[in-house]
């Protein structure tokens, strides 16, 4: 039974957010200044290179309390990215579980730009 529930949750989580490419990200940023960019890479990776305006919250540091401090409105548009897209997908799933509704993953991460 637990395996079935886990598979259903995984399938549901994959469809709860949208992957977007860099062109779509740029259009969204041009049309909405209230978007929050979250870089989930390590602090060193972030210091080396990041998107303008992004905040750094390494995926291993994600906690509901920390996220609430940074983003208390659950309807805020949030775009998450990492190097290639793996860590950001994990972070997106965590944000959705926390109740955030408008979460996007930058497909291919910063390396895909």
N, C-alpha and C positions, 0 to 999 in steps of 0.2 A: 504494500500500500504506500509506504514512504517513497519508494522508487517512482511510482506513478505520479504522486503529488509533485515530486521534484521535477520530473519530466514536464509536467503541465506548467509548473511555475517557470521553468526555463524557456519553454515555448512562448508563454505569455510575455515574459520579460524581453524576449527578442523582438516582439512586435510593439512594445510600449514606447519606443523612441525611434527617431529617424536618424539615419546616417546622412550627413550632408557633406558636400565637397567644398573646396575653398572658394569657388565662385559663388556658391549659394551663401556661404558665410559672409563674404564681402557684401552681397546684396542685403542680407539681413542686418548687418552692422550699419549700412548706409540708411536703412529705413527705420531703425530702432536704436536709440542711444541707451536704452535701459537693459541691454543684453549683458549678461555676466559671462565672461570667458574664464574657464577654470583649466589651468595647466596642472595635470596630475603627476607630472614627472618629479624627480628628486629636486631638491633645492639647487644642487650643482648644475643639473641639466637646465633648470629654469634660468639661472644666472648666465649661463653660456648663450642661450638663445630662447626667446619666447615671443609670442604675439603681443603687440602693443595693447595695453589695457588689461591684460590677463592677470589673474591672481593665482598664486601658487599654493595648491593644497595637495601634497603628495598623496596618492591613493592609499598608501599604508597608514596615513594619518586621518583618514576620513572618519568622522564621528558626527552623530546628529548634533551634538552641542556645538562643535566647531563650525559646521555648515550653517546652523541657525544664526551664529554670530555674524557670519558673512552675508547670508541670504535668508532673511526671515519671511519673505513673501513667497509662498509655495507656487505662485503663478508666474514668477519671474522667468524669462527666457534664459536658459542656461546652455552654453555650448562648452563641451568638455573635449579636451584633446591631450594627447601624449606624443610619443615619438612616432609610433606606427599605427596605433589604434587599439591595441590589446588592453592596456591599463585603463584607457578612457572608457571602454565598454564596461569594465567592472565598476568604475565610478558611476557611470550612468545608471546601472542597475541599483547601486546603493542609493543614489538620489531618488530614484523612482520609489524604492521601498520606504524612503523617508517621507514620501508624499508630494514630491515636486512633480509638476504636471507638464512643463514645457522644456524638456531636456533633449538635447541633440548631441550627437557624437560626430566629431570631425573625422570623416573617413580617411584613412591613410595617415592620420596624425600630421604633425608639423613636418615630418619628412616628405609627405606627399605634396607639399606646397612648391 
